[in-house]
Amino acid sequence: MAWHAGWSRGLIELRQSLTNAGDLFNHFFWPVLMLIATYFLREVSFGQSGFTLGVLALPSILGMNAGMAMVSMSQQLTADREDGTLLRAKATPHGMVGYLLGKIISVAGGLIIDLAIFLIPAMFLISGLSIGDPGSWLTLLWVLALGLMASLPIGAVLGSVFVSVRSQGLLQLPILGLIAISGIFYPITMLPEWVQGIAQVFPIYWLGLGMRSALLPDSAVAVEIGESWRHLETAGLLGLWTVLGLILAPIVLRRMARRESGSSVAQRREKALQRVG
């Protein structure tokens, strides 16, 4: 029952996001912006590697966007908590499990659409990608699937910490910091070893590495740590974050839901109206 409700809820929310002008703008804005950035990097060589920064950055951007799904998840959960949607979900049988599953489906579906908007034209604009091998697409699929499962539950946990959408800026700053040190726009081997160690604790680096291993030629591994794609380590670290998130998210959401009441939602609405006024 919870699985069916979550699946239905997720598909409805995804369909709504594709028919709403504001959501459609968001679907296209960041992919197009990243496509423009990648296009201007397409002829900037990286040292003596024989690769351009555009080629190296393109798959990393895919991984970055997958990692940023935790921010989208956190923002949507906080917004639903603020407007009372979470309280209504709490009142239905298996409501919290169905709610969490629905959010995972809708956010993951929206992200896949965003990645397609970026990747499909990028394949025609950027040369040097390894896209003719079926194994490349298989690697991309398992890295993306595992990366989403690692990111989205953690996003739900983070969303339960914030009481208003306005406070979400506190989350975006450290995420942007992680992106900066995770080898997204330039190889991580250019950074100090202690910074590399910090980046390797979090999913964004491993998502970028996994996407690069899928879409770049084998010779591109020369600019990676240890000159290896480290597929086992990628699966292990993303799997560890997945298990951690799936254990913590239901517990945290249930505890948060127990604290929710009609009066707390009304107080948040009153504060929001006062800010607008």
Secondary structure, 3 states (H helix, E strand, C coil): CHHHHHHHHHHHHHHHHCCCHHHHHHHHHHHHHHHHHHHHCCCCECCCCCCEHHHHHHHHHHHHHHHCHHHHHHHHHHHHHHHCHHHHHHCCCCHHHHHHHHHHHHHHHHHHHHHHHHHHHHHHHCCCCCCCCHHHHHHHHHHHHHHHHHHHHHHHHHHCCCCCHHHHHHHHHHHHHHHHCCCCCCCHHHCCHHHHHHHCCCHHHHHHHHHHHHHCCHHHHHHCHHHCCCHHHHHHHHHHHHHHHHHHHHHHHHHHHHHCCHHHHHHHHHHHHHHHC
